């Protein structure tokens, strides 16, 4: 696997002067080229996968945007309730990825596969419960999120109900992906998620407006297209897991009986991560309700900007996958020096990409927003928001990657505390002041988001540089 690619240099290389000079902050016999090779090996499939997934989401919203601002707002109102339902299994996936990586590093395949099966068991139970609750309470959830009119409420309710029908398949696929990422194999997820995205876009075209004899279903069609794509991804993910030619694989004969010690290990890492997820969602829900109070058009602009910003998350998240896997494997090998080297170099690569994205958003914001909706007021406001998004790119990416390193080390508690301070307290608190008290409108809400990102980046960096995570 990727970590095994790094081997110390030899005297022959030195004698021919071909070996890259090793800087003093790198472990003996290791150079930057070796590290970058491993980092990119894991990150590039994740980067392509996540980018294509977000592109599919953007195309989804662009197609829906033709129905009007109300449709964009309706989908936006479903986002946070859906993520709230995902909090439990996403958190346990953090524990699963960290443990699989650690056992991969210490060459204990039986333990890696036990973690995989127990994580699937947890996901199955939690996602079934969440899907039932989400379906039953779809309308109250959309109403609570601040639906401004009956059309938006109705559209959001239908969209969320359909999402809950396919929720279990999406959740199980995410857990398979988490296990594969723990061993550093992000190529498999690229294949099945890319296929799912293609299926999603095709059915969007067929079902939103009704083409080639398919019924015109509008928002219901967009939601149905999404879960059809998710089901395809689930089938392909299970085939990959059952094939048995990967370090982690699934064999039903090994059983799914709860294993107390393994579950305790997953919970030890997963509970702080779940706290982080719940805090994150609670803060963003309060923030979203504040923005929704500005009206349907303002919230539509906000959702477009958030959808575009999510594209900028992809590079940070992809390299965070590298950081999590390589840090976990390094610590499993009792090599904290390698964990430090991998995470530092990963951060540098991510920073370069984030600067490029920032330049694109700053100078081409309005044309990008116009792809969603061409109303002049939406395009103007959206372009202004994208300038703010451009300015926070380097900080945002650094935060993703270093937090990924902390999670790979199992240090999820500190990330949860930082999220509590910034997302639950700072962002919604500032948004209430800027929007309600100062009357700064949508820009005021985004000033609050910028402040959240800057402080969060600083706190994550301070925790990382403390070095405590190496002993977590």
PyMOL commands that set and color helices and strands:
alter all, ss='L'
color gray80, all
select helices_A, chain A and resi 2-5+11-15+32-65+69-105+109-136+138-144+150-165+167-182+187-207+219-243+252-254+260-292+296-332+336-370+376-391+393-408+412-437+441-466+468-471
alter helices_A, ss='H'
color red, helices_A
deselect
rebuild
show_as cartoon
